[in-house]
Each structure stands twice: as C-alpha cells, then as structure tokens.
Amino acid sequence: MDSFVNVDRHGRMVMPKPIRDAVKAHRFSVKLEDGEKIVFIPVKSTDEMFGSMPGLDVEGFHKEHARER
C-alpha cells in the first residue's frame, strides 16, 4: 500500500487511516535507516498488551510510568 504524506510547517503529518487501520495502531516508534529512510513501527498501548505477560502487575506498571513523567 503506497500513500503520500505531507508534513506541515510545524513538522506534523497525518498517517493515512487505511495504514493505521491495517496495523491497528495509533502510536508509532520512528526510526531513521541508512540516513534516508524513515520507518514507523507500531507501538501497542499497555492496555492492548494486557494479558500477554502473565504475572505482570499492570497497576504497579501504570503507577511507575506516572512517576516517571
């Protein structure tokens, strides 16, 4: 799926909805490869990952995250 994305004067851009829907993500990690390629890697929220790590103290994780802000 090819799409064009424009960057506004503030450096913002909008990821096309079909791409967001295809990867089921609204947050992305951004990486520069070979000095010329920009790669967007979908990042799941902690809520989406709930249950994927048995024994994880989710409430404690959220509290620790809030303290780090």
Secondary structure by P-SEA (a helix, b strand, c coil): cbbbbbbcccccccccaaaaaaacccbbbbbbccccbbbbbbbbccccccccccccaaaaaaaaaaaac
